Amino acid sequence: MKIAHSRKDSFGNPIAPGLPYARGSILPNTEADLRKLRVAWEHIRRRRAELGSDSVYLLSGLERKLELPEVDAALLDDEMASALYTDSVRELGLAHMGGSDKKHDILVTNRLTAGLLLAGDVLINDGALVIGVSPRYSHPAVVRAVAHGRGDFHDSVGLAGFKAAVDEFGTPKVVFLTRLAVSYEILPTDEIQEIVRIAHDLGATVVLDDAGGGRVGPAIFDQPRSLELGVDVAATGLDKYGTTGPRLGVVGGQADIVAKMRTRAYEMGNEARQMLLPAVAASLRQYSHANVRELVDNTMQVADALERQLGAEALFRTPVTVQLTGEAILETAMARAGINEAPIVPYEATAGLAMILLRDHGVVSVHFAGIPPGTAALMIKFLPTDTLARFGGPEKLAKAVDDSFDTLAATLGDQTAYRDLLLGAAS
């Protein structure tokens, strides 16, 4: 499989297969990421035990809790919830994604990644050409879904890149389209619609990976809802931006394709547990665009505070996020440490900064939410008002990031200490 972005990072490290960043000797694989996650959990347990539950701040920008307002506990059963909530979830899901009751259907999966995997499973034949198109690069979950379907994947950037990929590689069987990239850059509506038109004229099926775009597109950029874009299948995550969780995938699309995906989901255990359908219904019912706009406003306040604290050159800003790229984190830490030769890769620098923020300040960032993460950047996005206020506001969060850089710099030159930071002293 070929990926469109550069195969080396700015430090000359080779990009890992299926990921947009380089792996290092401390975090060489997903197994190491999971060990890192257990260290993070230990910090959460310790802080709660020593400082109380209010000492941990969920600032990942994701909602992965279970909210069940006024739901009879007797309904939290697969059979009972299926009988009583399937139809309402379908109705709410179609409205949320802009679908038609006559031609579309809804499937809830145990994660967004599961929805993408199922799409690859039922739509891709061995060796079939699949083209990805996004504002920057397709999420690793898309790459893995195509690999699972044994497709021949080629990634591209934007409408021009998509046209070039078709000219170079031929007619795709499936197009995986992402409107809001992992970098939180967004494709314009006219480009999306032209990509969909070209794909359909070529006879390709279009799958929209609309993880956060399903809400950010309509709420912030005044774009159509997922299925209003004319795609055949769209998948979004219920933990992203304006919803209340839990971490499930919602798939909408052409009824015949969704039926095949549902069949495969039940065969392989990728469907969401039906006992969670009451929470799905509650999450979709309470959603509004205003929720998303408030989260973005909070994020921009933190972005401004970080710019004052660290300088604009250290940040990568989009209309909805502020990011510290892995390269920027490593460069900043090296400068503060007075080190000229990079002892780790940028991804490990991000992991270190995230671990220090959690250990010393109780901040649970999005770095710990994905295994493996889809980016080497430390993302700050969609921050909840109450949690940000409880932490102390934007300026205090920016100061915590700055202080954590100092701690990161002090640890950077000691490989044993750095390994212990990420993997624990027993590593």
Secondary structure as GFF3:
##gff-version 3
##sequence-region A 1 427
A	DSSP	alpha_helix	30	51	.	.	.	ID=ss1
A	DSSP	three_ten_helix	53	55	.	.	.	ID=ss2
A	DSSP	beta_strand	57	58	.	.	.	ID=ss3
A	DSSP	three_ten_helix	73	75	.	.	.	ID=ss4
A	DSSP	alpha_helix	78	97	.	.	.	ID=ss5
A	DSSP	beta_strand	104	109	.	.	.	ID=ss6
A	DSSP	alpha_helix	112	123	.	.	.	ID=ss7
A	DSSP	beta_strand	129	134	.	.	.	ID=ss8
A	DSSP	alpha_helix	140	148	.	.	.	ID=ss9
A	DSSP	beta_strand	152	157	.	.	.	ID=ss10
A	DSSP	alpha_helix	158	169	.	.	.	ID=ss11
A	DSSP	beta_strand	174	177	.	.	.	ID=ss12
A	DSSP	alpha_helix	189	201	.	.	.	ID=ss13
A	DSSP	beta_strand	205	209	.	.	.	ID=ss14
A	DSSP	alpha_helix	213	221	.	.	.	ID=ss15
A	DSSP	three_ten_helix	226	229	.	.	.	ID=ss16
A	DSSP	beta_strand	233	237	.	.	.	ID=ss17
A	DSSP	beta_strand	249	254	.	.	.	ID=ss18
A	DSSP	alpha_helix	255	268	.	.	.	ID=ss19
A	DSSP	three_ten_helix	274	276	.	.	.	ID=ss20
A	DSSP	alpha_helix	277	286	.	.	.	ID=ss21
A	DSSP	alpha_helix	289	310	.	.	.	ID=ss22
A	DSSP	three_ten_helix	312	314	.	.	.	ID=ss23
A	DSSP	beta_strand	316	317	.	.	.	ID=ss24
A	DSSP	beta_strand	321	324	.	.	.	ID=ss25
A	DSSP	alpha_helix	326	337	.	.	.	ID=ss26
A	DSSP	alpha_helix	346	361	.	.	.	ID=ss27
A	DSSP	beta_strand	363	364	.	.	.	ID=ss28
A	DSSP	three_ten_helix	366	368	.	.	.	ID=ss29
A	DSSP	beta_strand	378	381	.	.	.	ID=ss30
A	DSSP	alpha_helix	385	391	.	.	.	ID=ss31
A	DSSP	alpha_helix	394	412	.	.	.	ID=ss32
A	DSSP	alpha_helix	415	423	.	.	.	ID=ss33
###
